[in-house]
Each structure stands twice: as structure tokens, then as C-alpha cells.
Amino acid sequence: MSQIKKVNHIAIVVENIENALEFWQGQLGLTLDHIEDVPSQASKVAFLPVGEGEVELVEPTDPESGLAKYLEKRGEGMHHLCFQVDDIEAMLDLLKEKDVRLINESPVDLPGRRMAFIHPKAANGVLIELYEIIE
Amino acid sequence: MSQIKKVNHIAIVVENIENALEFWQGQLGLTLDHIEDVPSQASKVAFLPVGEGEVELVEPTDPESGLAKYLEKRGEGMHHLCFQVDDIEAMLDLLKEKDVRLINESPVDLPGRRMAFIHPKAANGVLIELYEIIE
């Protein structure tokens, strides 16, 4: 029985959100819900709902951040995949039991959600974020 | 009004599906629906349903294919993002009207679906697949 309920979002790292919206909103036709500054992640994020999840366009706001360095090295593209779980502590315990390499051993609390990253070396090069939504 | 209904799947290119399943199925806990040979795409694909969509693990079966070369150059990781539309011809017409660079100008017919790729240069480095499901 999977703990994972759905894909919460796919995050795409971009140089500039306004420019990127010309494609994602203007050409592809997705709806922009809102743009948010996320200082704790050194980024600005555009949220575009699709079905039960979202596409997130993420622009680094600090050139020294890991995200900015990733962008510089790899270029624009998909950055991480976020799965929503009901109980992030239980999920992290399960992964730790199975010796899965984690970036966050404990959940990070953000407004409205708790999150943790699995290390991409554990997941075929995919940076996986886990989200528990706090109602 | 968006033509895009949902994320159909996120495709992850891997060296070896059996090894990759140790994480995605054995550790992360996703359910494996089935594994399919897709000779037209020179690949073998594992389908793991998540919510209303799927994670697909894609292993190249021909070392000369574009996918195998992508894997060699970039390593394992997210390869493409597939959005489901109701009418792929209408969607492609709309994108052509807006001068969006496409890999497939017309839909490619596969069993159960019609598909086309948007060029990653049009989409902030993301290879986007469009799917129309044929019932």
C-alpha cells in the first residue's frame, strides 16, 4: 500500500519567470494561479495548476544558492518531482528503515506544508521532494 | 481555457529497469502496473501509476537511439513530461499558430494513443510530450 497519494508538482528551473510564462501560460495555455517569493528556498515560484497537481516555474533569487548553481551548470529544465504523502514522518521512517539516502532526515516546516528531499543518488538521478499538506 | 487536462506521466530514463524498480517499487512503494516493450521508441517502459497519472521508467533498448545518447550524455534522470489533451490535432494547430517549435508537426499514432513532442528549446529545456488517449 503506497504512502504516495499523487504528484503534487513538477518543478522547472528557469532563468526568468516572466519570460517562461510566455510559453507555459501564453502558448501552452496553462493558467497562472499566483507567483510567490519563497525566501527560505532562495527562489520565486509561479504556480500553474494542471489536473490534480501543478507545474511550478522556479527562478533562483540568490546567485549563491544551490538552485542558481544547478541552473548555471545544467541549464533550464525539470528540477524536481514532488510526491504528496499523508504522513511525511511515517514516510521518512520507512525510507530510513530501507537505508534510502535522504537530503532531509526530518521534515522541514513551511507555511501550509512539511517537506523533505530524497537524494537524487537514491532515485536514478531524480531529486524527489515529499510533501505533507497541513490543512 | 486550457486544452491540457492533466499530467499523463513523468518519464525517467534509467540504465536498467529491474535495478531502478528496487527504489521506485521496493523503497518508495509505488505499484508496478506492467513493463512493456515499445520498439517504436527503442525502449522498454515500466508503468507505475500515481494518483491520476503515472511515473514511467524508460530503458533504452538500442544504443544508437536518441534516448540512449541522451542517457550517455546526461545520465539518469527526468527525461520528459507528458500532458494529456482531448484533441491533439487542435492543440498542435494552436501551437503552430503561436510559432511554437515542435518535434512532431503531426500526431504519431500508437496503440491506444496519439502523441507529439514539443521541442525543449520552446519550453525552457523541458521535453514535453502531448498525448491524446484513444478509447
Interface residues (C-beta under 8 A of the other chain):
Chain A: M1 S2 Q3 I4 K5 K6 V7 I10 I12 V14 A20 F23 W24 G26 Q27 L28 G29 L30 T31 V50 G51 E52 G53 L57 G75 E76 G77 M78 L81 F83 L94 L95 K98 V100 P120 A122 A123 N124 G125 V126 I128
Chain B: M1 S2 Q3 I4 K5 K6 V7 I10 I12 V14 A20 F23 W24 G26 Q27 L28 G29 L30 T31 V50 G51 E52 G53 L57 G75 E76 G77 M78 L81 F83 L94 L95 K98 V100 I118 P120 A122 A123 N124 G125 V126 I128
